[in-house]
Amino acid sequence: MTQSTDLGPEDRKIITLARSARARNGVPEGAAVRDETGRTYVAGTVALDSLNLSALQTAVAMAVASGATSLEAAAVVSEADTASDADRAAVRDLGGASTPVLLAGPDGELKSSVTAG
């Protein structure tokens, strides 16, 4: 496990954005992704009667809808101990198997860093 102090500023930024989305919207998870041009997309959990998406799935969908063709990194802030297979698959679909997926707790401290693969 990597400590957040070992992260570069751009990775710390997406964790901060994900944490802010979670707190602002009062949702279980917040997420942010950074595309190949450095743009970021931030989202929270979507829980509707007809649509349920994790925060990371929503952030990836927002990136795709905005024209992103790849991802450099993804971050999710959650109480969970691991990034879900579905979240990693969404990141892998757009960014490829080697795209880093950062998982942080609600306090912003990094719990794990894995690849989407």
Residue, then its C-alpha position, 0 to 999 in steps of 0.5 A: m500500500t502506498q501512502s498519500t504522501d508518495l503520490g504526485p500532485e495530480d493524483r492527490k488532486i483527484i483524491t481531493l476532488a473525489r472526497s469533496a464530491r462525496a461530502r458535498n453530495g452526501v453519497p457513499e462514494g465520490a470519484a474522479v478520473r483524469d483523461e489523456t489531456g489532463r481534464t478531470y471528471v468528478a462524480g458521486t454515487v447514482a442511486l435511482d430506482s431505474l439506474n444505479l452506478s457507482a461513483l467511479q462508473t459515473a465519472v468514467a461515463m462523464a469522461v466518455a460523454s465529454g469525448a475522452t479517449s483514454l484515462e491516466a488515473a482514477a480515484v475513488v473515496s469510499e468506506a470500502d476496502t477494495a475497488s470493486d471489479a465493476d469499477r476496475a472494469a469501467v476504468r479498464d474499458l477506457g484507460g486500459a489494464s495498466t491505468p492506476v485506480l486509487l482507493a482512499g478512505p473518507d479522510g483522504e488517506l490512500k488505502s490502496s493503489v491497484t491497476a484496472g487490469 
